[in-house]
């Protein structure tokens, strides 16, 4: 049985599978009522993007993942996962291909006349004791600018740029911004002020993690907070976003958007070693382990302590390298 820590108020920022795994671990080892998950509001791809256009709601994909991660009853969570991930491929018409979980979130938003009310209704439905909220209630589009002057509009297009026929890995992303000002969700600011620990989950650096800091009031609240600030490094680089990045490149980007180099307290880095066969497969896919260049990290973020821990797990059958949820959560909780 996993030993649970009941003493820490934690706020997480992120999106996708990285935040899902972090929250899944925190659910097991920390008091769920002391967890607040903050999700992005700029997703433009897949079912989330379609609902954003067709129903005028904030993209629900990251909210859905947070919900699933934070359901405490295992049997209920397993049923919810099958329901949420159902893509309605066996239906015809406009609903075909939608995630049922996204539809549920969007519909509750409509019924309860507001994103926060809809999310809280869904939390009640699944008996989720943790808080879940979007970083902003503003409808924004994410834009990336590259070193060779290209502008890429939309989270989906940024995320998939490496699949383009003429993709140039040297044409790096140098800046991201929103097409309009994003007003902070007031609830997020309140949670930041109460937090003991603030954690940036692993994930796509320019499309899941850093955009949270484009919400100025959120960035300022994090800088002014007395909470310990953690950044979880990715296990691998990602084509189109972090080609050739070392750990210090991730930290440099974070510090740039945080605009407070001495604010970062902890960097969590994986020290599990992968076998050559696994590394070869990932290298062929354009992904490499993130090299931990400690001296350069310390130069960029002088107060940051580097926590090296075995926080990864490899699912050989599915060829998936992921953060180990419980080990990652413990790495966060055990350092303060």
GIPENOR-V865284 format. One record per pair of residues at least 4 apart in sequence whose C-alpha atoms are under 8 Angstrom apart, sorted by sequence separation. I is the first residue (numbers start at 0). J is the second residue. If there is no record, write none. Layout:
BEGIN
((I J) (I J))
END
This chain:
BEGIN
((13 17) (14 18) (15 19) (16 20) (17 21) (18 22) (19 23) (20 24) (21 25) (22 26) (23 27) (24 28) (25 29) (26 30) (29 33) (30 34) (43 47) (44 48) (45 49) (46 50) (47 51) (48 52) (49 53) (50 54) (51 55) (52 56) (59 63) (60 64) (61 65) (62 66) (63 67) (64 68) (65 69) (66 70) (72 76) (73 77) (74 78) (75 79) (76 80) (77 81) (78 82) (79 83) (80 84) (81 85) (90 94) (91 95) (97 101) (98 102) (99 103) (100 104) (101 105) (102 106) (103 107) (104 108) (105 109) (106 110) (107 111) (108 112) (109 113) (112 116) (113 117) (114 118) (115 119) (116 120) (117 121) (118 122) (119 123) (120 124) (121 125) (122 126) (123 127) (144 148) (145 149) (152 156) (153 157) (154 158) (155 159) (156 160) (159 163) (162 166) (177 181) (183 187) (184 188) (185 189) (186 190) (187 191) (188 192) (189 193) (190 194) (203 207) (204 208) (205 209) (206 210) (207 211) (209 213) (210 214) (214 218) (215 219) (216 220) (217 221) (218 222) (219 223) (220 224) (236 240) (237 241) (238 242) (244 248) (245 249) (246 250) (247 251) (248 252) (249 253) (250 254) (251 255) (252 256) (253 257) (254 258) (255 259) (259 263) (273 277) (274 278) (275 279) (276 280) (277 281) (278 282) (279 283) (280 284) (281 285) (282 286) (292 296) (293 297) (294 298) (295 299) (296 300) (297 301) (314 318) (315 319) (323 327) (324 328) (325 329) (326 330) (327 331) (328 332) (329 333) (330 334) (13 18) (14 19) (25 30) (26 31) (29 34) (42 47) (43 48) (44 49) (50 55) (51 56) (70 75) (71 76) (90 95) (97 102) (108 113) (111 116) (112 117) (122 127) (144 149) (145 150) (151 156) (152 157) (161 166) (183 188) (202 207) (203 208) (204 209) (205 210) (212 217) (213 218) (236 241) (237 242) (244 249) (254 259) (255 260) (273 278) (281 286) (282 287) (296 301) (297 302) (313 318) (314 319) (322 327) (12 18) (25 31) (42 48) (43 49) (50 56) (51 57) (70 76) (89 95) (108 114) (111 117) (122 128) (144 150) (151 157) (160 166) (161 167) (191 197) (202 208) (211 217) (212 218) (236 242) (254 260) (281 287) (297 303) (313 319) (314 320) (11 18) (51 58) (87 94) (88 95) (108 115) (110 117) (143 150) (144 151) (161 168) (201 208) (211 218) (236 243) (296 303) (313 320) (26 34) (43 51) (50 58) (87 95) (88 96) (108 116) (109 117) (142 150) (143 151) (200 208) (236 244) (312 320) (313 321) (25 34) (67 76) (86 95) (87 96) (108 117) (111 120) (142 151) (143 152) (199 208) (278 287) (311 320) (312 321) (48 58) (86 96) (87 97) (107 117) (108 118) (142 152) (278 288) (311 321) (312 322) (47 58) (86 97) (87 98) (107 118) (141 152) (142 153) (311 322) (312 323) (47 59) (67 79) (85 97) (86 98) (87 99) (105 117) (119 131) (140 152) (141 153) (142 154) (293 305) (310 322) (311 323) (47 60) (67 80) (85 98) (86 99) (104 117) (107 120) (118 131) (140 153) (141 154) (310 323) (22 36) (46 60) (84 98) (85 99) (104 118) (107 121) (118 132) (140 154) (143 157) (232 246) (310 324) (43 58) (83 98) (84 99) (85 100) (142 157) (41 57) (42 58) (83 99) (84 100) (310 326) (40 57) (41 58) (82 99) (83 100) (104 121) (115 132) (232 249) (309 326) (310 327) (40 58) (42 60) (82 100) (83 101) (40 59) (63 83) (310 330) (7 29) (39 61) (114 136) (308 330) (5 28) (6 29) (7 30) (11 34) (38 61) (147 170) (268 291) (3 27) (4 28) (5 29) (6 30) (9 33) (10 34) (11 35) (12 36) (13 37) (14 38) (38 62) (146 170) (147 171) (197 221) (306 330) (2 27) (3 28) (4 29) (5 30) (8 33) (9 34) (10 35) (11 36) (12 37) (13 38) (14 39) (145 170) (146 171) (1 27) (2 28) (3 29) (4 30) (7 33) (8 34) (9 35) (10 36) (11 37) (12 38) (13 39) (145 171) (146 172) (1 28) (3 30) (10 37) (38 65) (145 172) (146 173) (144 172) (145 173) (188 216) (192 220) (36 65) (143 172) (144 173) (145 174) (188 217) (191 220) (197 226) (201 230) (143 173) (144 174) (175 205) (187 217) (191 221) (194 224) (195 225) (196 226) (197 227) (198 228) (199 229) (200 230) (201 231) (143 174) (144 175) (183 214) (194 225) (195 226) (196 227) (197 228) (198 229) (199 230) (200 231) (201 232) (202 233) (143 175) (181 213) (182 214) (183 215) (188 220) (192 224) (194 226) (195 227) (196 228) (197 229) (198 230) (199 231) (200 232) (201 233) (142 175) (143 176) (181 214) (182 215) (183 216) (191 224) (192 225) (196 229) (198 231) (230 263) (141 175) (142 176) (176 210) (180 214) (181 215) (182 216) (183 217) (203 237) (228 262) (229 263) (232 266) (234 268) (141 176) (142 177) (175 210) (205 240) (222 257) (228 263) (229 264) (230 265) (231 266) (232 267) (233 268) (234 269) (141 177) (142 178) (177 213) (204 240) (227 263) (228 264) (229 265) (230 266) (231 267) (232 268) (63 100) (140 177) (141 178) (176 213) (203 240) (204 241) (222 259) (227 264) (228 265) (229 266) (230 267) (231 268) (232 269) (263 300) (266 303) (268 305) (270 307) (271 308) (31 69) (63 101) (139 177) (140 178) (227 265) (229 267) (262 300) (264 302) (265 303) (266 304) (267 305) (268 306) (269 307) (270 308) (271 309) (139 178) (140 179) (218 257) (260 299) (261 300) (263 302) (264 303) (265 304) (266 305) (267 306) (268 307) (269 308) (270 309) (271 310) (139 179) (222 262) (260 300) (261 301) (262 302) (263 303) (264 304) (265 305) (266 306) (267 307) (268 308) (269 309) (270 310) (271 311) (60 101) (63 104) (139 180) (260 301) (261 302) (265 306) (267 308) (269 310) (26 68) (59 101) (62 104) (139 181) (261 303) (268 310) (269 311) (22 65) (26 69) (137 180) (138 181) (213 256) (242 285) (246 289) (137 181) (209 253) (212 256) (242 286) (243 287) (245 289) (246 290) (247 291) (19 64) (23 68) (26 71) (59 104) (136 181) (137 182) (204 249) (212 257) (244 289) (245 290) (246 291) (247 292) (254 299) (15 61) (19 65) (22 68) (23 69) (59 105) (135 181) (136 182) (244 290) (245 291) (246 292) (247 293) (250 296) (254 300) (14 61) (18 65) (22 69) (135 182) (136 183) (209 256) (238 285) (245 292) (16 64) (20 68) (135 183) (136 184) (158 206) (237 285) (238 286) (247 295) (251 299) (15 64) (19 68) (56 105) (134 183) (135 184) (157 206) (236 285) (237 286) (247 296) (250 299) (46 96) (75 125) (134 184) (236 286) (246 296) (250 300) (46 97) (54 105) (133 184) (235 286) (236 287) (45 97) (46 98) (50 102) (56 108) (154 206) (235 287) (236 288) (247 299) (134 187) (235 288) (236 289) (47 101) (132 186) (133 187) (234 288) (235 289) (46 101) (50 105) (70 125) (71 126) (132 187) (234 289) (66 122) (70 126) (71 127) (233 289) (57 114) (70 127) (232 289) (56 114) (69 127) (69 128) (69 129) (66 127) (267 330) (267 331) (66 131) (141 206) (65 131) (171 239) (172 240) (62 131) (141 210) (171 240) (62 132) (168 238) (171 241) (62 133) (168 239) (171 242) (168 242) (134 211) (161 238) (234 311) (161 239) (57 136) (135 214) (160 239) (134 214) (159 239) (57 138) (158 239) (157 239) (158 240) (134 217) (157 240) (234 320) (234 321) (234 322) (36 129) (38 131) (40 133) (35 129) (36 130) (37 131) (38 132) (39 133) (40 134) (34 129) (35 130) (36 131) (37 132) (38 133) (39 134) (40 135) (32 128) (33 129) (34 130) (35 131) (36 132) (37 133) (38 134) (39 135) (40 136) (31 128) (32 129) (35 132) (37 134) (40 137) (41 138) (43 140) (31 129) (32 130) (40 138) (41 139) (40 139) (41 140) (41 141) (229 331) (227 335) (43 153) (44 154) (42 153) (43 154) (44 155) (41 153) (42 154) (43 155) (41 154) (42 155) (37 187) (35 190) (39 207) (39 210) (39 211) (21 200) (10 190) (10 191) (18 200) (17 200) (18 201) (10 194) (17 201) (18 202) (8 193) (9 194) (12 197) (17 202) (8 194) (9 195) (10 196) (11 197) (12 198) (13 199) (14 200) (16 202) (8 195) (9 196) (10 197) (11 198) (12 199) (13 200) (15 202) (7 195) (8 196) (9 197) (10 198) (11 199) (12 200) (13 201) (14 202) (7 196) (9 198) (11 200) (13 202) (15 207) (14 207) (13 207) (14 208) (13 208) (12 208) (13 211) (12 211) (28 325) (27 325) (24 323) (25 324) (24 324) (25 325) (28 328) (21 322) (23 324) (24 325) (28 329) (20 322) (22 324) (23 325) (24 326) (20 323) (21 324) (24 327) (25 328) (20 324) (21 325) (24 328) (25 329) (17 322) (24 329) (21 327) (22 328) (21 328) (7 332))
END
